[in-house]
Amino acid sequence: MKAYSRPLTAIILILIADQVLKFWIKLNMTLGQEFKIIGNWAIIHFTENNGMAFGMEFGGEAGKLALTLFRIVAVLGIGYGLIHMIKHKYHRGLIMNLSLIFAGAMGNIIDSSFYGMIFSESSYYEPAQFMPAEGGYSSLFHGKVVDMFYMPIIQGTYPSWFPFWGGEELVFFRPVFNLADSAISIGVIMILIYQKTYFKEEKEEEVHIHSEVIEE
């Protein structure tokens, strides 16, 4: 049971932090409202999206439902893989990073599955209400994902000679995202960076087991 404690703790803490922040944003800010954390580089900007991470959209209402159901199936698969890795003592770093991905996916699933049922519609004029008497703004699996982190670290204008975007506004990083998106991104990036370390032990273990079978 000890092997499960750290991954489980990480998942719970990320989910709590993600949902507490989203609830506060929904109940205290109007759509488009923002305030600066670090000058113009780090901004809390309230927006919602119907689709994937970082505000990307996906195919209207039918696409929204399909995406939510796909997320649920995917997170079940990730959860199964996580349990398998813990049982078979995979690299702790791999397990922890997969836990980040699992927690992030779960955080956005909660939004898209239930927020439409428990909140009123957010608007540009007033914050949403929790459990309004008239019911939520949508149905099960049709909620909107709450995003709030906007970090336009580089702002300026593309040079006139630049292909396609010459003279247009340059903003990096433009997408608005949330804590769940961050957890997923960190988990994926860390796995890509340390994949040789993470999977080296598994290959060595497979070779060791294969050698024992041959000797027997």
C-alpha positions in Angstrom: 0.0 0.0 0.0 3.0 2.3 0.6 3.8 2.3 -3.1 0.4 3.9 -3.8 0.7 6.7 -1.2 2.8 9.2 -3.1 1.0 8.9 -6.5 -2.4 9.0 -4.7 -1.4 12.0 -2.7 -0.2 13.9 -5.8 -3.5 13.1 -7.6 -5.6 14.2 -4.7 -3.7 17.4 -4.2 -3.8 18.4 -7.9 -7.5 17.6 -8.1 -8.3 19.7 -5.0 -6.2 22.6 -6.1 -7.6 22.5 -9.7 -11.2 22.4 -8.6 -10.9 25.0 -5.7 -9.4 27.4 -8.2 -12.0 26.7 -10.9 -14.8 27.1 -8.3 -13.4 30.4 -7.1 -13.1 31.7 -10.7 -16.6 30.6 -11.6 -18.2 32.2 -8.5 -16.2 35.4 -8.4 -15.2 36.5 -11.9 -17.1 37.3 -15.1 -16.1 36.0 -18.5 -13.2 38.0 -19.8 -12.3 39.5 -16.4 -8.7 39.5 -15.6 -6.1 40.7 -13.1 -2.3 40.7 -13.4 0.0 38.6 -11.2 3.4 39.5 -12.7 3.0 42.6 -14.9 1.8 41.7 -18.4 3.6 38.3 -18.3 1.4 36.4 -16.0 -2.4 37.1 -15.9 -5.5 35.5 -14.5 -8.0 35.7 -17.3 -11.3 33.9 -17.0 -12.5 32.0 -20.1 -14.2 28.8 -20.9 -13.9 26.3 -23.7 -16.0 23.5 -25.1 -13.1 21.4 -26.4 -9.6 20.3 -25.7 -6.7 21.6 -23.6 -5.5 25.2 -24.1 -8.9 26.3 -25.4 -8.9 24.3 -28.7 -12.4 23.4 -30.0 -13.7 20.1 -31.2 -16.8 19.6 -33.4 -19.8 21.3 -31.7 -22.2 19.6 -29.3 -21.8 16.1 -30.8 -18.0 16.5 -30.8 -18.2 17.8 -27.2 -20.0 14.7 -26.1 -17.6 12.4 -28.0 -14.6 14.2 -26.6 -15.9 13.9 -23.0 -16.6 10.2 -23.4 -13.2 9.7 -25.0 -11.6 11.4 -22.1 -13.4 9.1 -19.6 -12.2 6.0 -21.5 -8.7 7.4 -21.8 -8.5 8.2 -18.1 -9.7 4.7 -17.2 -6.9 3.3 -19.4 -4.3 5.6 -17.8 -5.6 4.6 -14.3 -5.3 0.9 -15.2 -1.7 1.5 -16.6 -0.8 3.4 -13.4 -1.9 0.6 -11.1 0.0 -1.9 -13.3 3.2 0.1 -13.1 2.9 0.5 -9.3 2.3 -3.3 -8.9 5.3 -4.1 -11.1 7.5 -1.5 -9.5 8.2 0.6 -12.6 10.5 3.7 -12.2 9.1 6.0 -9.6 9.6 9.1 -11.8 7.5 7.4 -14.5 4.8 6.6 -12.1 4.7 10.1 -10.6 4.5 11.7 -14.1 1.8 9.4 -15.2 0.0 10.4 -12.0 0.2 14.1 -13.1 -1.3 13.2 -16.4 -4.1 11.2 -14.7 -4.9 14.0 -12.3 -5.0 16.6 -15.1 -7.3 14.5 -17.2 -9.6 13.9 -14.3 -9.7 17.6 -13.5 -10.9 18.5 -16.9 -13.3 15.6 -17.0 -15.0 16.9 -13.9 -15.6 20.3 -15.6 -16.9 18.8 -18.9 -19.1 16.2 -17.2 -20.7 18.1 -14.3 -20.2 21.9 -14.4 -23.1 22.3 -16.8 -25.4 20.7 -14.2 -24.1 22.5 -11.0 -23.4 26.1 -12.3 -25.5 28.8 -14.0 -24.1 30.2 -17.2 -21.1 32.5 -16.8 -21.5 35.9 -18.6 -19.6 39.1 -19.2 -21.9 40.8 -16.7 -22.1 38.6 -13.6 -20.4 35.5 -12.1 -22.0 32.2 -12.2 -24.1 30.8 -9.3 -23.6 27.4 -7.7 -26.6 25.0 -7.8 -29.1 27.7 -9.1 -32.8 27.1 -8.5 -33.5 27.0 -12.2 -30.9 24.4 -12.9 -27.5 24.4 -14.5 -26.6 25.8 -17.9 -26.3 22.4 -19.6 -26.7 18.7 -19.2 -24.4 15.8 -18.2 -21.2 15.6 -20.2 -21.8 19.0 -21.8 -20.1 21.3 -19.3 -17.4 23.9 -20.3 -13.9 23.6 -19.1 -12.7 26.6 -17.0 -9.4 28.2 -18.0 -7.6 31.1 -16.3 -3.8 31.2 -16.8 -2.7 33.6 -19.5 1.1 34.1 -20.0 1.9 36.3 -23.0 5.7 36.2 -22.2 6.6 37.7 -25.5 4.5 40.4 -27.1 5.3 42.5 -30.2 4.8 42.6 -34.0 6.1 40.2 -36.6 8.6 41.9 -39.0 7.1 42.9 -42.3 9.3 40.4 -44.1 8.1 37.5 -42.0 6.1 34.9 -44.1 2.3 34.8 -43.7 2.2 36.8 -40.5 4.3 39.9 -41.4 3.1 43.0 -39.6 0.6 41.1 -37.4 0.6 40.9 -33.7 3.0 38.5 -32.0 2.0 36.9 -28.7 3.8 34.0 -27.1 2.3 32.1 -25.2 -1.3 32.9 -26.4 -3.5 30.0 -25.2 -5.3 30.3 -21.8 -5.0 27.2 -19.7 -5.7 25.7 -16.3 -3.9 23.8 -13.6 -5.1 20.4 -15.0 -3.6 21.3 -18.4 -0.3 22.2 -16.7 -0.2 18.9 -14.9 -0.8 17.0 -18.1 1.9 19.0 -20.0 4.5 18.6 -17.2 3.8 14.9 -17.0 4.2 14.4 -20.8 7.3 16.6 -21.1 9.0 14.9 -18.2 8.3 11.4 -19.7 9.7 12.5 -23.0 12.8 14.0 -21.4 13.6 11.1 -19.2 12.2 8.2 -21.3 15.6 6.6 -21.6 16.0 6.5 -17.8 12.5 5.4 -17.2 12.4 2.6 -19.6 16.1 1.4 -19.3 15.2 -0.4 -16.0 12.3 -2.2 -17.6 14.4 -3.4 -20.5 17.1 -4.6 -18.1 14.5 -6.4 -16.0 13.1 -8.1 -19.2 16.6 -9.3 -20.2 17.2 -10.6 -16.6 13.9 -12.6 -16.6 14.6 -13.9 -20.1 18.0 -15.1 -19.0 16.6 -16.9 -16.0 14.0 -18.7 -18.2 16.8 -19.9 -20.5 19.0 -21.1 -17.7 16.1 -23.1 -16.3 
